[in-house]
Amino acid sequence: MRSFSHAEDEYTSPAECTQGANALLQTFLKLDRLYAVYAAKGDRFMGVAGRH
């Protein structure tokens, strides 16, 4: 298997970069809201494996 560094085939347009950044932002905002719900209840956050 060959890999290429900075290959033109792997070009990402500015619009695609914006979409990716927005997806990450929305994920972080949703996690922040989820954390706020747990914090308001005085509960510990679920953590990586969903354990308390």
HTML snippet that shows the backbone in 3Dmol.js (N, CA, C, O; Angstrom):
<script src="https://3Dmol.org/build/3Dmol-min.js"></script>
<div id="view" style="width:600px;height:400px;position:relative"></div>
<script>
const pdb = `
ATOM      1  N   MET A   1       0.841  -1.168   0.000  1.00  0.00           N
ATOM      2  CA  MET A   1       0.000   0.000   0.000  1.00  0.00           C
ATOM      3  C   MET A   1       0.890   1.235   0.000  1.00  0.00           C
ATOM      4  O   MET A   1       1.775   1.380   0.843  1.00  0.00           O
ATOM      5  N   ARG A   2       0.646   2.104  -0.937  1.00  0.00           N
ATOM      6  CA  ARG A   2       1.413   3.352  -1.008  1.00  0.00           C
ATOM      7  C   ARG A   2       0.594   4.476  -0.411  1.00  0.00           C
ATOM      8  O   ARG A   2      -0.628   4.520  -0.545  1.00  0.00           O
ATOM      9  N   SER A   3       1.273   5.359   0.231  1.00  0.00           N
ATOM     10  CA  SER A   3       0.586   6.546   0.735  1.00  0.00           C
ATOM     11  C   SER A   3       1.242   7.777   0.122  1.00  0.00           C
ATOM     12  O   SER A   3       2.414   7.757  -0.252  1.00  0.00           O
ATOM     13  N   PHE A   4       0.478   8.819   0.029  1.00  0.00           N
ATOM     14  CA  PHE A   4       0.961  10.046  -0.576  1.00  0.00           C
ATOM     15  C   PHE A   4       0.796  11.183   0.422  1.00  0.00           C
ATOM     16  O   PHE A   4      -0.214  11.278   1.119  1.00  0.00           O
ATOM     17  N   SER A   5       1.783  12.020   0.475  1.00  0.00           N
ATOM     18  CA  SER A   5       1.698  13.184   1.337  1.00  0.00           C
ATOM     19  C   SER A   5       1.379  14.397   0.482  1.00  0.00           C
ATOM     20  O   SER A   5       2.061  14.669  -0.506  1.00  0.00           O
ATOM     21  N   HIS A   6       0.362  15.109   0.857  1.00  0.00           N
ATOM     22  CA  HIS A   6      -0.051  16.327   0.149  1.00  0.00           C
ATOM     23  C   HIS A   6      -0.399  16.046  -1.314  1.00  0.00           C
ATOM     24  O   HIS A   6       0.003  16.786  -2.212  1.00  0.00           O
ATOM     25  N   ALA A   7      -1.142  14.982  -1.534  1.00  0.00           N
ATOM     26  CA  ALA A   7      -1.546  14.624  -2.886  1.00  0.00           C
ATOM     27  C   ALA A   7      -2.741  15.474  -3.317  1.00  0.00           C
ATOM     28  O   ALA A   7      -3.646  15.736  -2.524  1.00  0.00           O
ATOM     29  N   GLU A   8      -2.736  15.897  -4.569  1.00  0.00           N
ATOM     30  CA  GLU A   8      -3.841  16.694  -5.096  1.00  0.00           C
ATOM     31  C   GLU A   8      -5.170  15.948  -4.998  1.00  0.00           C
ATOM     32  O   GLU A   8      -6.225  16.571  -4.879  1.00  0.00           O
ATOM     33  N   ASP A   9      -5.121  14.610  -5.046  1.00  0.00           N
ATOM     34  CA  ASP A   9      -6.338  13.805  -4.939  1.00  0.00           C
ATOM     35  C   ASP A   9      -7.018  13.985  -3.582  1.00  0.00           C
ATOM     36  O   ASP A   9      -8.219  13.750  -3.445  1.00  0.00           O
ATOM     37  N   GLU A  10      -6.258  14.395  -2.603  1.00  0.00           N
ATOM     38  CA  GLU A  10      -6.789  14.540  -1.251  1.00  0.00           C
ATOM     39  C   GLU A  10      -7.129  15.991  -0.922  1.00  0.00           C
ATOM     40  O   GLU A  10      -7.203  16.354   0.252  1.00  0.00           O
ATOM     41  N   TYR A  11      -7.333  16.805  -1.919  1.00  0.00           N
ATOM     42  CA  TYR A  11      -7.661  18.206  -1.724  1.00  0.00           C
ATOM     43  C   TYR A  11      -8.978  18.348  -0.974  1.00  0.00           C
ATOM     44  O   TYR A  11      -9.948  17.649  -1.268  1.00  0.00           O
ATOM     45  N   THR A  12      -9.007  19.246  -0.013  1.00  0.00           N
ATOM     46  CA  THR A  12     -10.229  19.558   0.730  1.00  0.00           C
ATOM     47  C   THR A  12     -10.520  21.033   0.527  1.00  0.00           C
ATOM     48  O   THR A  12      -9.689  21.891   0.825  1.00  0.00           O
ATOM     49  N   SER A  13     -11.685  21.310   0.028  1.00  0.00           N
ATOM     50  CA  SER A  13     -12.047  22.697  -0.258  1.00  0.00           C
ATOM     51  C   SER A  13     -12.281  23.457   1.044  1.00  0.00           C
ATOM     52  O   SER A  13     -12.552  22.847   2.078  1.00  0.00           O
ATOM     53  N   PRO A  14     -12.179  24.783   0.998  1.00  0.00           N
ATOM     54  CA  PRO A  14     -12.482  25.581   2.188  1.00  0.00           C
ATOM     55  C   PRO A  14     -13.897  25.309   2.717  1.00  0.00           C
ATOM     56  O   PRO A  14     -14.111  25.298   3.929  1.00  0.00           O
ATOM     57  N   ALA A  15     -14.848  25.091   1.827  1.00  0.00           N
ATOM     58  CA  ALA A  15     -16.221  24.796   2.256  1.00  0.00           C
ATOM     59  C   ALA A  15     -16.282  23.469   3.022  1.00  0.00           C
ATOM     60  O   ALA A  15     -16.990  23.364   4.023  1.00  0.00           O
ATOM     61  N   GLU A  16     -15.543  22.459   2.555  1.00  0.00           N
ATOM     62  CA  GLU A  16     -15.512  21.173   3.255  1.00  0.00           C
ATOM     63  C   GLU A  16     -14.832  21.296   4.614  1.00  0.00           C
ATOM     64  O   GLU A  16     -15.254  20.659   5.579  1.00  0.00           O
ATOM     65  N   CYS A  17     -13.796  22.101   4.695  1.00  0.00           N
ATOM     66  CA  CYS A  17     -13.132  22.351   5.982  1.00  0.00           C
ATOM     67  C   CYS A  17     -14.098  23.030   6.949  1.00  0.00           C
ATOM     68  O   CYS A  17     -14.138  22.698   8.134  1.00  0.00           O
ATOM     69  N   THR A  18     -14.868  23.974   6.439  1.00  0.00           N
ATOM     70  CA  THR A  18     -15.860  24.667   7.266  1.00  0.00           C
ATOM     71  C   THR A  18     -16.910  23.691   7.767  1.00  0.00           C
ATOM     72  O   THR A  18     -17.300  23.743   8.933  1.00  0.00           O
ATOM     73  N   GLN A  19     -17.372  22.801   6.897  1.00  0.00           N
ATOM     74  CA  GLN A  19     -18.372  21.802   7.307  1.00  0.00           C
ATOM     75  C   GLN A  19     -17.811  20.898   8.404  1.00  0.00           C
ATOM     76  O   GLN A  19     -18.508  20.587   9.370  1.00  0.00           O
ATOM     77  N   GLY A  20     -16.576  20.483   8.259  1.00  0.00           N
ATOM     78  CA  GLY A  20     -15.949  19.626   9.269  1.00  0.00           C
ATOM     79  C   GLY A  20     -15.791  20.346  10.593  1.00  0.00           C
ATOM     80  O   GLY A  20     -16.048  19.775  11.653  1.00  0.00           O
ATOM     81  N   ALA A  21     -15.367  21.604  10.533  1.00  0.00           N
ATOM     82  CA  ALA A  21     -15.213  22.387  11.757  1.00  0.00           C
ATOM     83  C   ALA A  21     -16.561  22.600  12.435  1.00  0.00           C
ATOM     84  O   ALA A  21     -16.655  22.546  13.661  1.00  0.00           O
ATOM     85  N   ASN A  22     -17.594  22.840  11.652  1.00  0.00           N
ATOM     86  CA  ASN A  22     -18.938  23.016  12.224  1.00  0.00           C
ATOM     87  C   ASN A  22     -19.445  21.731  12.868  1.00  0.00           C
ATOM     88  O   ASN A  22     -20.105  21.779  13.906  1.00  0.00           O
ATOM     89  N   ALA A  23     -19.147  20.594  12.267  1.00  0.00           N
ATOM     90  CA  ALA A  23     -19.558  19.313  12.855  1.00  0.00           C
ATOM     91  C   ALA A  23     -18.879  19.110  14.207  1.00  0.00           C
ATOM     92  O   ALA A  23     -19.516  18.671  15.165  1.00  0.00           O
ATOM     93  N   LEU A  24     -17.589  19.429  14.284  1.00  0.00           N
ATOM     94  CA  LEU A  24     -16.879  19.326  15.556  1.00  0.00           C
ATOM     95  C   LEU A  24     -17.445  20.301  16.586  1.00  0.00           C
ATOM     96  O   LEU A  24     -17.637  19.939  17.747  1.00  0.00           O
ATOM     97  N   LEU A  25     -17.710  21.527  16.166  1.00  0.00           N
ATOM     98  CA  LEU A  25     -18.270  22.528  17.071  1.00  0.00           C
ATOM     99  C   LEU A  25     -19.599  22.057  17.636  1.00  0.00           C
ATOM    100  O   LEU A  25     -19.825  22.140  18.843  1.00  0.00           O
ATOM    101  N   GLN A  26     -20.482  21.562  16.771  1.00  0.00           N
ATOM    102  CA  GLN A  26     -21.795  21.103  17.236  1.00  0.00           C
ATOM    103  C   GLN A  26     -21.662  19.930  18.212  1.00  0.00           C
ATOM    104  O   GLN A  26     -22.435  19.824  19.165  1.00  0.00           O
ATOM    105  N   THR A  27     -20.693  19.062  17.978  1.00  0.00           N
ATOM    106  CA  THR A  27     -20.450  17.946  18.887  1.00  0.00           C
ATOM    107  C   THR A  27     -20.020  18.456  20.257  1.00  0.00           C
ATOM    108  O   THR A  27     -20.529  17.998  21.280  1.00  0.00           O
ATOM    109  N   PHE A  28     -19.086  19.400  20.281  1.00  0.00           N
ATOM    110  CA  PHE A  28     -18.620  19.944  21.558  1.00  0.00           C
ATOM    111  C   PHE A  28     -19.732  20.694  22.281  1.00  0.00           C
ATOM    112  O   PHE A  28     -19.844  20.603  23.503  1.00  0.00           O
ATOM    113  N   LEU A  29     -20.550  21.429  21.548  1.00  0.00           N
ATOM    114  CA  LEU A  29     -21.653  22.152  22.177  1.00  0.00           C
ATOM    115  C   LEU A  29     -22.676  21.184  22.779  1.00  0.00           C
ATOM    116  O   LEU A  29     -23.211  21.427  23.861  1.00  0.00           O
ATOM    117  N   LYS A  30     -22.940  20.090  22.069  1.00  0.00           N
ATOM    118  CA  LYS A  30     -23.880  19.099  22.586  1.00  0.00           C
ATOM    119  C   LYS A  30     -23.319  18.436  23.840  1.00  0.00           C
ATOM    120  O   LYS A  30     -24.047  18.235  24.812  1.00  0.00           O
ATOM    121  N   LEU A  31     -22.042  18.098  23.826  1.00  0.00           N
ATOM    122  CA  LEU A  31     -21.411  17.511  25.010  1.00  0.00           C
ATOM    123  C   LEU A  31     -21.425  18.490  26.179  1.00  0.00           C
ATOM    124  O   LEU A  31     -21.618  18.084  27.326  1.00  0.00           O
ATOM    125  N   ASP A  32     -21.223  19.767  25.898  1.00  0.00           N
ATOM    126  CA  ASP A  32     -21.250  20.778  26.946  1.00  0.00           C
ATOM    127  C   ASP A  32     -22.636  20.859  27.581  1.00  0.00           C
ATOM    128  O   ASP A  32     -22.759  20.968  28.801  1.00  0.00           O
ATOM    129  N   ARG A  33     -23.674  20.806  26.754  1.00  0.00           N
ATOM    130  CA  ARG A  33     -25.041  20.828  27.290  1.00  0.00           C
ATOM    131  C   ARG A  33     -25.317  19.579  28.119  1.00  0.00           C
ATOM    132  O   ARG A  33     -25.953  19.660  29.170  1.00  0.00           O
ATOM    133  N   LEU A  34     -24.845  18.433  27.657  1.00  0.00           N
ATOM    134  CA  LEU A  34     -25.022  17.187  28.395  1.00  0.00           C
ATOM    135  C   LEU A  34     -24.318  17.265  29.744  1.00  0.00           C
ATOM    136  O   LEU A  34     -24.876  16.868  30.767  1.00  0.00           O
ATOM    137  N   TYR A  35     -23.108  17.770  29.742  1.00  0.00           N
ATOM    138  CA  TYR A  35     -22.359  17.913  30.982  1.00  0.00           C
ATOM    139  C   TYR A  35     -23.091  18.849  31.939  1.00  0.00           C
ATOM    140  O   TYR A  35     -23.123  18.593  33.143  1.00  0.00           O
ATOM    141  N   ALA A  36     -23.672  19.919  31.429  1.00  0.00           N
ATOM    142  CA  ALA A  36     -24.395  20.878  32.268  1.00  0.00           C
ATOM    143  C   ALA A  36     -25.588  20.214  32.945  1.00  0.00           C
ATOM    144  O   ALA A  36     -25.888  20.519  34.099  1.00  0.00           O
ATOM    145  N   VAL A  37     -26.274  19.311  32.247  1.00  0.00           N
ATOM    146  CA  VAL A  37     -27.414  18.600  32.832  1.00  0.00           C
ATOM    147  C   VAL A  37     -26.938  17.741  34.000  1.00  0.00           C
ATOM    148  O   VAL A  37     -27.550  17.756  35.068  1.00  0.00           O
ATOM    149  N   TYR A  38     -25.865  17.002  33.809  1.00  0.00           N
ATOM    150  CA  TYR A  38     -25.329  16.164  34.879  1.00  0.00           C
ATOM    151  C   TYR A  38     -24.854  17.017  36.049  1.00  0.00           C
ATOM    152  O   TYR A  38     -25.093  16.669  37.205  1.00  0.00           O
ATOM    153  N   ALA A  39     -24.185  18.127  35.762  1.00  0.00           N
ATOM    154  CA  ALA A  39     -23.674  18.996  36.822  1.00  0.00           C
ATOM    155  C   ALA A  39     -24.824  19.611  37.617  1.00  0.00           C
ATOM    156  O   ALA A  39     -24.726  19.749  38.837  1.00  0.00           O
ATOM    157  N   ALA A  40     -25.904  19.979  36.946  1.00  0.00           N
ATOM    158  CA  ALA A  40     -27.055  20.573  37.622  1.00  0.00           C
ATOM    159  C   ALA A  40     -27.718  19.573  38.567  1.00  0.00           C
ATOM    160  O   ALA A  40     -28.285  19.957  39.590  1.00  0.00           O
ATOM    161  N   LYS A  41     -27.644  18.297  38.219  1.00  0.00           N
ATOM    162  CA  LYS A  41     -28.214  17.253  39.070  1.00  0.00           C
ATOM    163  C   LYS A  41     -27.267  16.865  40.201  1.00  0.00           C
ATOM    164  O   LYS A  41     -27.638  16.101  41.091  1.00  0.00           O
ATOM    165  N   GLY A  42     -26.053  17.387  40.166  1.00  0.00           N
ATOM    166  CA  GLY A  42     -25.055  16.997  41.156  1.00  0.00           C
ATOM    167  C   GLY A  42     -24.485  15.622  40.884  1.00  0.00           C
ATOM    168  O   GLY A  42     -23.847  15.024  41.751  1.00  0.00           O
ATOM    169  N   ASP A  43     -24.712  15.124  39.690  1.00  0.00           N
ATOM    170  CA  ASP A  43     -24.246  13.800  39.293  1.00  0.00           C
ATOM    171  C   ASP A  43     -22.887  13.927  38.632  1.00  0.00           C
ATOM    172  O   ASP A  43     -22.564  14.953  38.034  1.00  0.00           O
ATOM    173  N   ARG A  44     -22.098  12.871  38.750  1.00  0.00           N
ATOM    174  CA  ARG A  44     -20.817  12.857  38.037  1.00  0.00           C
ATOM    175  C   ARG A  44     -21.079  12.649  36.561  1.00  0.00           C
ATOM    176  O   ARG A  44     -22.050  11.997  36.177  1.00  0.00           O
ATOM    177  N   PHE A  45     -20.217  13.203  35.745  1.00  0.00           N
ATOM    178  CA  PHE A  45     -20.346  13.016  34.305  1.00  0.00           C
ATOM    179  C   PHE A  45     -20.110  11.558  33.961  1.00  0.00           C
ATOM    180  O   PHE A  45     -19.346  10.876  34.643  1.00  0.00           O
ATOM    181  N   MET A  46     -20.760  11.068  32.907  1.00  0.00           N
ATOM    182  CA  MET A  46     -20.720   9.659  32.548  1.00  0.00           C
ATOM    183  C   MET A  46     -19.307   9.147  32.297  1.00  0.00           C
ATOM    184  O   MET A  46     -19.008   7.999  32.625  1.00  0.00           O
ATOM    185  N   GLY A  47     -18.457   9.944  31.741  1.00  0.00           N
ATOM    186  CA  GLY A  47     -17.106   9.476  31.438  1.00  0.00           C
ATOM    187  C   GLY A  47     -17.046   8.736  30.123  1.00  0.00           C
ATOM    188  O   GLY A  47     -18.055   8.591  29.433  1.00  0.00           O
ATOM    189  N   VAL A  48     -15.889   8.279  29.787  1.00  0.00           N
ATOM    190  CA  VAL A  48     -15.644   7.683  28.473  1.00  0.00           C
ATOM    191  C   VAL A  48     -16.458   6.414  28.264  1.00  0.00           C
ATOM    192  O   VAL A  48     -17.048   6.235  27.198  1.00  0.00           O
ATOM    193  N   ALA A  49     -16.503   5.537  29.249  1.00  0.00           N
ATOM    194  CA  ALA A  49     -17.172   4.246  29.065  1.00  0.00           C
ATOM    195  C   ALA A  49     -18.625   4.261  29.547  1.00  0.00           C
ATOM    196  O   ALA A  49     -19.276   3.217  29.574  1.00  0.00           O
ATOM    197  N   GLY A  50     -19.134   5.427  29.924  1.00  0.00           N
ATOM    198  CA  GLY A  50     -20.519   5.502  30.366  1.00  0.00           C
ATOM    199  C   GLY A  50     -20.731   4.993  31.784  1.00  0.00           C
ATOM    200  O   GLY A  50     -21.859   4.707  32.186  1.00  0.00           O
ATOM    201  N   ARG A  51     -19.635   4.880  32.546  1.00  0.00           N
ATOM    202  CA  ARG A  51     -19.723   4.406  33.928  1.00  0.00           C
ATOM    203  C   ARG A  51     -19.817   5.572  34.884  1.00  0.00           C
ATOM    204  O   ARG A  51     -19.279   6.644  34.609  1.00  0.00           O
ATOM    205  N   HIS A  52     -20.494   5.380  36.005  1.00  0.00           N
ATOM    206  CA  HIS A  52     -20.569   6.394  37.068  1.00  0.00           C
ATOM    207  C   HIS A  52     -19.569   6.094  38.136  1.00  0.00           C
ATOM    208  O   HIS A  52     -19.475   6.831  39.118  1.00  0.00           O
TER     209      HIS A  52
END
`;
const viewer = $3Dmol.createViewer("view");
viewer.addModel(pdb, "pdb");
viewer.setStyle({}, {cartoon: {color: "spectrum"}});
viewer.zoomTo();
viewer.render();
</script>
